[in-house]
């Protein structure tokens, strides 16, 4: 390749466009950004999920697939999720697609995200799509989910959380194994493009329905990235309802007399 470099013709097209991004988030970084050095905590995230500003959290990752237009599924799904106030955490090829689309800078929230998610992103100073590493760093997403459970208020298990996972353009067996790790941990997980068990109704039913009773999570398949995003949103809403946080609560400013009544009880 080095020796042949001088022989390159004029048909080489290197795009001049450049895109900024904020990358390299981790569980520790998110913890610090939400609470600072002395009060590092996932409590602000949990509180904003409970109060409805953030609808839920989605982990979106996976490869690119030559059977569909490059990056189209990744970007379409993520834009639909953040538009509906779902915070997206991403790794690998999906992260690259989101960066190229300008979704991984804090300013992207005002342009693409829903009102609630935008208010949180602007307050903390983070993008609506958080980059957690390469395609083999998906365990960081589950570490974040575990921290959400540990901080309280959103159930006692990862399967109780209003979260979902997806790989809209997966193409390798590695993606299946990572997806099974998520499903086995209690996360509803949607894959796109194609699915290897569609030839067997029995096996597909086992993966798409029976798994939820066994692990708390289950598989789903939807090649349309927008429809897949709404499968995730529907699941998040189902979990919000189960937690009793699906309806807005009226904020009440207590005066001293009302506080005394609470103390008396």
Secondary structure as UniProt FT lines:
FT   TURN            2..4
FT   HELIX           5..7
FT   TURN            10..11
FT   HELIX           27..35
FT   TURN            36..38
FT   HELIX           43..50
FT   TURN            51..52
FT   STRAND          56..60
FT   TURN            66..67
FT   TURN            70..71
FT   HELIX           72..83
FT   TURN            84..85
FT   STRAND          86..90
FT   HELIX           92..100
FT   TURN            101..102
FT   TURN            106..107
FT   HELIX           108..112
FT   HELIX           115..124
FT   STRAND          129..131
FT   TURN            135..136
FT   HELIX           139..151
FT   HELIX           158..160
FT   STRAND          163..167
FT   TURN            168..169
FT   HELIX           173..184
FT   TURN            185..186
FT   STRAND          188..191
FT   TURN            196..199
FT   HELIX           201..205
FT   HELIX           206..210
FT   HELIX           211..215
FT   STRAND          219..221
FT   HELIX           225..243
FT   HELIX           256..264
//
